[in-house]
Amino acid sequence: MLNLARADFKDEFYTKFPALSDVKIVKSFENFYLIKDSNSENVFISDDFKILISGSVIDLETGQNLSVQNKLIIPSKFNISDLKIEDAIRLGVGFRKIYVFSDPKCPFCKQLELDFKKLENVSIYIFPLPFEAIHPGSLKISTSIWCSTNRSKAWSDYVEREIDPKINKCSTPIDDIKNLANRYKINATPTIIFEDGTIIPGAMTAEQINLKLKNIDDKQDLYQ
């Protein structure tokens, strides 16, 4: 089987994900490309931008997990009552809600942050989940952000504009967040949780998030 590279893949990738302009892109197996950042966090994306592999195999169009036999796997459900809102950094104001486990130094989290601005009527609750082994310094950054006077601003300043927070120390919920993530086997950032308990590991576009939110809204309307 030929393993041909798509001549325009890199250009299209950088156009779709401008926040990831510093990652390396290498042709990998079948029709997949290896996306590698400076901290050795690897993901694979198919040349049609429909499949992302990061520990799991994700269909980016449907949000479904796929097994190696391409059979659909029903995503694990998250019990929303396990989330403590007081442990989160809130971005945006809206009736609809999404919950995100995020590492401030994760490049795909940075890309997702840009797409947040395109969401409609949504409150985003960020649960800081620094993976220090992958992104050295992320624990210190997460702690300083949490201990800032304005957490939301400090988070957005760092993730969107690379403005370092003032170094602060205080009691944080980061250990509790890590324990919760471990319970649900969340081992990658970003991981998005929807109000219906759906868990989506990996970044989604604003269009995909809005579509999922609309589907949740439609189901709620159906049972009212």
N, C-alpha and C positions, 0 to 999 in steps of 0.2 A: 504494500500500500504506500502510495506517495505521501510524503509529509511536507507539502508545499506551504511556504509562508505567504501571507497576504501582503502585497506591497504597501497597501495603505493602512494597515492595521494600527501602526504606531501613531500616525497622524490622527486617525479617528479617535483613538484612545485618549490622546492628549486634548483633543477638542471636547470630548464628552466629560473628561475628568481633569480640568485645568489645575486643580489643587494638587494633582499627582505628577506634576511635570518633571519631578526629580527622580522618579522611579525608573529602574531599568526594565526593559521588555525584551524577552528572549523567546524565540520559537521553541516550543516544547513538543509534547506528544500529540499525535493525531492532529486535530484542528485547534489545539490549545496553545496559549502563550503564557509564559511564566512572567508574573509581575513581581518584581523584587525591590523592596525599599532598602535604605541604607542600614536598617537595623535587622536585616535578614528575616523579615516577615514575608512569607511567600504565599501568593495566591495564583490560581490559574484561571484564565478567562478564554472562552471559546471565541473564534474569530468572527462569529456573528453576534457577539455580545449578549447571548441568551443564557449561557451557563457560567457560573463562577464556582470554583472549587476552593474551599478553605477549611479543611478538616471534614466538611460534609460536601455533598454535591448538591448545588442549589440551582433550580430553574428560576432565573431572574424575572421571567414573564409572569409566572404563576406563584412564586414564593414557595413552591413545593420542594421537598428533599427527594432526591433520586438515589436508588441503590445502584450497585454496580451492574445489576441486571436490568436497570432502567424501570424497575417497578416503583410505583409511588409509595412513599412512606408517610404515614400520617404524622405531621409534626407534633412534638410533645407540647402539651398544654401547660401554660404557666398559671398558677393560682394567683390572681391579681392581689388578693388580700395579703399575700406574703410580701408585697412591696410596701415599704414604709416611705410615704411621700416626704416625710421630714428628713430622710436620708438622701434626697435628690436635689439637684439644682434645676430650677424651673426656667425654661425658655419659652417665650411666647404666651399669649393668652387666648384661650379658645375653649369651647365646650367639649370638643373631641380631644382624646388624650393618646399619646404614645409614650412608652417608657424605653429608655436606651441605656444599655451598659456600654460605657465608652471610656477609652483611654485617650487623654488629651494629646499624646504624642503619636497616636496611630494615624497614618496618612489617610486611610479610608474613612476614619471618623471625621477628619477635617473635610473631606469631600461631602460627606453626609450633612455636615453642619451648613454648608453652602446651600444644599437643597432644602434645608428647613425653611428658608426664607420664601420658598415657593408653596408652602403648605397652606391649606385653607382652614381657618378656624380651629387651630390645634394648639394645645399646651404640650410641650415636650418636657419630660422629666428625665434628666441626666443622672445616672448612677455611676459615679467615678469608679472605674475598674482598671487601675494601672497594672500593666504586665511588665514589671521591672526587668525581667530577664530578656524580654524582646525589645523594650523601649527604655533603656537606662535613663534614669532621671524622672520618669513619669510619676513615681510615688511622691517625690519631693514637689513636683509641679501640682499634682492633685491635692496634696495637703495644703500647699500655699493658697491654692484657689479656694478650697473649702473654708479656710480660715480668713479669707478676705472679707472686708466689710460688705461688698457687693459681689456675691458669688457668681451671679448670672453674667455680670459685666466682665469679671475676671476670667471666667471660662471662655466667653466669646472673644475677648481680647487675645487670649493665648491661642485658641484653636483657629480662629479666623485670621488674626493679624500678627500672630507670633510675638505678641507683647508679653514678656515674662511678668508673672505676678510678683508682688512684693513678697519676699520670703517671710512666711508666717508659720507658727506652730500652735496647734490647739488639739482638742479631742475631735476625732473624725469618725464617721461611720464606715470607713473604707474596709476594715476587717470584716464587719458584718456584711457588707456588700459582697466581698469575696466569698464568704461562707455561703451566702444565698446563691451566688453564681455557681459555686461548686455543687450545691444540691441539685441544680437544674442542668449540670454539665455544660455550663456556658464557659467556653474556653477560647473565645475569639471576640474581638471588638471590630466594628460595632455589632451588637446584638439588639434587635428591636423587638419589643413586646407590645402587642396590641391589646385593646380592652377585652377582646374575646379570648385572650390567653394564647394566641398564636405567637410562636417564637420564630423569628427570622434571623439566622446568623448571617452577617455580611451586610454590606451597604445596599440600599435600595435607592432608586431615583425618586424625586418628588412625585412624579406621575404615578409610579407604582404604589407609593404610600397613600396618595390621595385615592387611588382606585380601591385599595384595601379598606380604607376608612369609609368610603362610600358603600362598599359591600356590607360593612358592619352596620352602618346607618340603616341600610335597606332592610336588613334582617331584624333590627330593633323595631322598625316601623311595622314590619309584618306581624310581630307578636304583640303590638299594642292595640 
